[in-house]
Amino acid sequence: MSDLRTYRRFLSADNQEEFARKDHQTDQSRNLPAPPIQKPYPADARLIDLIPPEQIRLGTAPLRDVISRRESRRKFSSLPLTLEGLSFLLWATQGIRQVISQDGRPLRSFRTVPSGGGRHALETYLVINRVTGLDLGLYRYLPIEHKLLFINSQPDLAEKLAHACMEQTFIKEGAVIFAWTTIPYRTEWRYSIVAHKTIALDAGHVCQNLYLAAEAIDAGTCAIGAYHQKPVDDLIGVDGEDEFVIYLAPVGKQV
């Protein structure tokens, strides 16, 4: 989605009509194998345990109260998030309730957020600044295992990310920065030329859950859609074509 004209083309009536034609084929209808529901990782990767969802005691505030307080917050305290708090935010935004497998291969997942056709084309990357028990650095959330995958510890990563987000300097003050990427083919496999609308909707679902979950633990966030695509992709370490950043959000304890 490099410009507005491209995005409009993705959402055009012509695409909708083409997709609705009886002779239009998707990779699913061609019986091609579905892409993995989670991005693979090396066997020797460094994994960090999170607090299991059933053991999390945070986030019990009444939903009505949380919704009434929800707002974009751009000021954060210097307090760290706890590992339990981060575990809750990750479960609330991409947690898996059930995995459907065939021959030992995960084919589909039911999560804490909706996704068109259950395709869940998003991956969650984290820039950790202040989380109790975690080193500073770049991580990826593994929803199937409910673990963190350590990627690297780039110097001044949060500051570089804020610069790439059009100098929105408050971003680097977050205890953690969420960066969601999309792997479009996960959705294209089923929806081909209309997949991109579904992916954009999915990103909104995930970020709204983050807003509500953050409020429930006396934290806050602010969704970031203004950024330079290639620099942000490069910082997160994705290729910008088969996987690219679609949304960001810093999270920190409320002042």
Secondary structure, DSSP 8 states (H G I E B T S, - for coil): --SHHHHHHHT-HHHHHHHHSTT---TTTTT-----SS----TT--EEE---GGG-----S-HHHHHHH--B---B-S--B-HHHHHHHHHHHH-EEEEEEETTEEEEEEESS--GGG---EEEEEEESSBTT--SEEEEEETTTTEEEEEE--TTHHHHHHHHTTT-GGGGGSSEEEEEEE-THHHHHHHGGGHHHHHHHHHHHHHHHHHHHHHHTTEEE--B----HHHHHHHHT--SSSSEEEEEEEEEEB-
